[in-house]
Amino acid sequence: MLSISEIAKLFGINVRTLHFYDSIGLLKPSALTEVGYRQYDETASSKLRKILILRELEFPLKEISKVLNSIGEQDAKETYSAHLDELKKKQNHINDLILKL
């Protein structure tokens, strides 16, 4: 088990980010110590890794929650595909703007 500060340091994020993810139900701690400190196991670490990758891909937190809680792999693939299409549209738009400079 990792403490909240250990997992934050491991993933290069702020402890407040983990507090926020907990408050919105995106990433709950695996356990709480007797004094209420959050602790995270390997499953939580794996889930956090996925969250951070999806954030890098500019997924909104609501979409990340949907992907992580999707019942089937097909649902997740459809969400990924739709988001990828949106990113490609943004990329094309940015490329067009650069060409106009």
C-alpha positions as a printed Julia matrix, in Angstrom:
101×3 Matrix{Float64}:
   0.0    0.0     0.0
   1.13   3.51   -0.8
   0.24   6.64    1.11
  -1.38   9.5    -0.74
   1.9   11.43   -0.8
   3.81   8.4    -2.09
   1.39   7.74   -4.94
   1.26  11.45   -5.81
   5.05  11.57   -5.99
   5.2    8.32   -7.97
   2.84   9.69  -10.62
   4.06  13.28  -10.52
   0.75  14.77   -9.47
  -0.48  16.92   -6.63
  -2.04  15.4    -3.5
  -4.96  17.8    -4.01
  -5.65  16.12   -7.34
  -6.09  12.8    -5.56
  -8.34  14.47   -2.99
 -10.43  15.86   -5.85
 -10.63  12.5    -7.65
 -11.79  10.98   -4.36
 -14.42  13.69   -3.83
 -15.97  13.13   -7.28
 -15.79   9.34   -6.98
 -13.29   8.89   -9.79
 -10.57   7.28   -7.67
 -11.36   6.2    -4.15
  -8.52   5.15   -1.86
  -8.13   1.42   -1.31
  -8.1    1.86    2.44
  -8.02   4.43    5.19
  -5.66   4.27    8.15
  -6.99   4.48   11.7
  -6.46   8.25   11.6
  -8.11   8.62    8.17
  -5.11   8.81    5.84
  -5.76   7.52    2.33
  -3.84   4.49    1.08
  -3.68   3.07   -2.44
  -2.98  -0.48   -3.62
  -1.83  -1.78   -7.01
  -5.39  -1.78   -8.4
  -5.8    1.89   -7.51
  -2.37   2.64   -8.99
  -3.39   0.97  -12.24
  -6.65   2.92  -12.33
  -4.79   6.18  -11.67
  -2.39   5.38  -14.52
  -5.39   5.01  -16.86
  -6.94   8.24  -15.59
  -3.74  10.18  -16.19
  -3.33   8.77  -19.7
  -6.9    9.71  -20.55
  -6.35  13.2   -19.11
  -3.28  13.56  -21.36
  -5.59  12.69  -24.25
  -7.84  15.55  -23.1
 -10.72  13.36  -21.98
 -13.11  15.24  -19.69
 -13.42  13.73  -16.22
 -17.03  12.68  -16.87
 -15.91  10.73  -19.93
 -13.07   9.13  -17.98
 -15.54   8.0   -15.36
 -17.77   6.56  -18.08
 -14.85   4.7   -19.68
 -13.58   3.31  -16.38
 -17.05   2.22  -15.32
 -18.2    0.96  -18.72
 -19.69  -2.47  -18.64
 -18.11  -3.73  -21.81
 -14.88  -3.25  -23.63
 -16.89  -2.28  -26.72
 -18.36   0.73  -24.88
 -14.88   1.9   -23.97
 -13.64   1.43  -27.54
 -16.55   3.47  -28.89
 -15.79   6.27  -26.43
 -12.08   6.19  -27.35
 -12.92   6.26  -31.04
 -15.31   9.19  -30.71
 -12.79  11.14  -28.67
 -10.01  10.37  -31.15
 -12.21  11.76  -33.92
 -12.64  14.98  -31.92
  -8.89  15.26  -31.38
  -8.28  14.8   -35.1
 -10.75  17.59  -35.86
  -8.91  19.87  -33.44
  -5.6   18.92  -35.0
  -6.88  19.71  -38.49
  -8.27  23.04  -37.3
  -4.94  23.98  -35.7
  -3.06  22.94  -38.84
  -5.37  25.15  -40.93
  -4.75  28.1   -38.6
  -0.99  27.6   -38.82
  -1.14  27.56  -42.62
  -2.97  30.89  -42.58
  -0.2   32.58  -40.58
